[in-house]
C-alpha cells in the first residue's frame, strides 16, 4: 500500500517526519532525521512538494511528480499552511514558485482514493491529537521495539519532541537560515507581516483563479478576502514578475 504526504516547502513536513521517526521508528524520505538510510533503507511514505509539477518537473526526490491515479488503494495526507505564509516563506513572493501550493490541492482532489484527508500546519504544530489523526490515517507499522503511540503517550512527550525537532531543523536547514519562528512557534502569521496589501491580493487572486470552489474552500480558515476581483490579462501577466 502506497502512502503519500503532500505539502509545499516550509509547511510542516519536517515536523511530521520527525514525529513519525520518533514515535514509530520508521524512516521517512529526505535528509536524515532520526534514522539513517543505512539502518533502514525503505521509507514509510512518498513525499512531494509539487505533486502535479506546476512549478517544476522531477521524477524523483522532494519535488517528484505523482500521478493522482497512482494513489488508488493508498492513503493521502495533504498538509496546508496559511497560503500567505507560504507565499513569503517558500515562494519569496513570486507566483511561479507558488504554483506548487495550488497544484498540491489539485492533486488531493484528484487523488483516486477515499483514504485521504487535509491537515493544517497550525494544528499539527500545536495539537498532539491532530498528529495522531494523521498517524491513524497513515496506519504506519511500528518498527521492532516500538508500539503504536497512544494519544496520552504523545501528549506527555510533545514539548520535548518539539524542542528536539526545532533543534534538528535549525541544523539541517542552516543554509536556508533555519527556523524563523523558533522563539514564537505558535505565531502563525509571522512571515506575512512582510506583505503589502497588493501582494496579499496577488496571492489570493491567483488561488481564486486556478482552484475550483471546492478546492478554494479548503482555505477558508485562513480568511481570504470577501471579494477577490478578477485579474485582467495584463494583470495576470504582471503578477508573475
Beta strands, then each sheet from edge to edge (+ up, - down):
strand 1: 3-7
strand 2: 46-48
strand 3: 75-80
strand 4: 116-120
sheet 1: 2+ 1+ 3+ 4+
end
